Amino acid sequence: MNIATLDDFDVIKSIFAPHQKTYFPHIRTDYIERKIKSGNVIYEDGVVIIFGVYKRKQKIGNQQAERGDAHIGQIVVQQQGNGNATKVLNKFFNEMNTKVWLTVRSENTRARAFYEKNGMKNVGDTSWSNGTIPGTIYLYTN
């Protein structure tokens, strides 16, 4: 996996930009920079994955992640439909070699179909903004 560096910051920010209002209104540039500095951003073939590893048990909606499980905070691609996201995501799964969690807005059917196509299972529900934005929890186990 190619871990992003601060040299990649402007490109990564530009990949998020077209999706900022629709899917990532909560993502600020200081968050991206902080995640890059901590080594938690993959940037490969136009695909950005921001991830982390839980340091303790973590409740996710109605599910429970364990210490050492990984989570994907965001995944975004420069160009959809070229297969790069599938390639990079599966490489991520293989190299992490642990359970991988993520949450997504329930209305984001394209993303949900992508996660399911790549072996993630819908395991529960969550929500944001005091329950006004419904979400779906996905889990990958190898």
C-alpha positions in Angstrom: 0.0 0.0 0.0 1.2 3.5 -0.7 0.9 5.6 2.4 0.3 9.2 1.6 2.7 11.9 2.4 2.2 15.7 2.8 3.4 16.0 -0.8 0.1 14.2 -1.8 -2.0 16.6 0.3 -3.2 19.0 -2.5 -4.1 16.1 -4.9 -6.0 14.2 -2.1 -7.9 17.4 -1.2 -8.8 17.9 -4.9 -10.1 14.3 -5.1 -12.4 15.0 -2.1 -13.6 18.4 -3.5 -16.3 17.2 -6.0 -17.9 15.0 -3.3 -17.5 17.5 -0.4 -21.1 18.7 -0.2 -22.9 15.5 -1.0 -21.0 12.8 0.9 -18.2 14.5 3.0 -19.5 17.7 4.4 -17.8 16.9 7.7 -14.3 16.5 6.2 -12.1 19.4 6.8 -8.6 20.0 5.3 -7.0 19.9 8.7 -8.5 16.4 9.3 -6.9 15.2 6.0 -3.6 16.7 6.9 -3.6 15.2 10.4 -4.5 11.8 9.1 -1.7 12.0 6.5 0.8 13.0 9.2 -0.3 10.0 11.3 0.2 7.6 8.4 -3.5 6.7 8.1 -4.1 7.7 4.5 -3.5 5.5 1.5 -3.2 7.2 -1.9 -2.7 4.8 -4.8 -3.9 4.9 -8.4 -6.3 7.8 -7.8 -7.9 6.1 -4.8 -7.8 7.6 -1.3 -8.6 5.5 1.8 -8.5 7.2 5.2 -8.4 4.5 7.9 -7.5 3.8 11.5 -7.1 0.9 13.9 -9.2 0.8 17.1 -7.1 1.0 20.3 -9.9 -0.3 22.4 -13.4 -1.9 22.0 -15.6 0.5 20.0 -19.4 0.6 19.7 -20.5 1.2 16.1 -24.2 1.7 16.0 -25.6 -1.6 17.2 -22.3 -3.4 16.7 -19.1 -3.9 18.7 -15.6 -3.6 17.1 -12.7 -5.1 19.0 -9.3 -3.6 19.8 -7.0 -4.1 16.7 -9.9 -4.0 14.2 -9.5 -1.5 11.4 -12.0 1.0 10.2 -12.3 3.0 7.0 -13.4 6.5 7.7 -13.5 7.6 4.0 -12.8 6.1 0.6 -13.0 8.3 -2.5 -11.8 7.9 -6.0 -10.5 10.3 -8.7 -12.3 8.4 -11.4 -15.1 5.9 -10.9 -15.5 2.7 -13.0 -11.9 1.9 -13.8 -11.4 -0.9 -11.3 -8.8 0.9 -9.2 -11.0 1.3 -6.1 -11.6 -2.5 -6.1 -7.9 -3.2 -6.5 -6.8 -0.8 -3.8 -9.5 -1.8 -1.4 -8.7 -5.5 -1.7 -5.0 -4.8 -1.3 -6.0 -2.9 1.9 -8.0 -5.8 3.2 -5.1 -8.2 2.5 -2.5 -6.1 4.1 -4.5 -5.1 7.2 -5.2 -8.8 7.8 -8.0 -8.0 10.4 -11.6 -7.2 10.5 -12.4 -3.9 8.7 -15.5 -1.8 9.6 -17.0 1.1 7.9 -20.2 3.1 7.9 -22.0 4.8 5.0 -25.1 6.8 4.5 -27.9 4.4 3.7 -28.9 6.5 0.7 -25.5 6.0 -0.9 -26.6 3.0 -2.9 -23.6 3.1 -5.3 -21.1 2.9 -2.4 -23.1 0.2 -0.7 -23.2 -1.9 -3.9 -19.4 -1.4 -4.2 -18.8 -2.6 -0.6 -21.0 -5.6 -1.0 -19.3 -6.5 -4.4 -16.0 -6.5 -2.5 -17.0 -8.9 0.2 -18.2 -6.6 2.9 -21.4 -7.6 4.8 -24.2 -5.3 5.9 -24.2 -6.0 9.7 -26.3 -3.2 11.2 -27.6 0.3 11.3 -26.4 3.6 12.6 -27.2 7.3 12.2 -25.8 10.7 12.4 -27.1 14.2 13.2 -29.4 13.1 16.0 -30.9 10.3 13.9 -31.8 12.4 10.9 -29.2 10.8 8.6 -29.6 7.0 8.5 -26.5 4.9 8.0 -25.5 1.3 7.3 -22.6 -0.6 9.0 -20.4 -2.9 6.9 -17.8 -5.4 8.0 -15.1 -7.3 6.1 -13.7 -10.4 7.6 -11.0 -12.4 5.9 
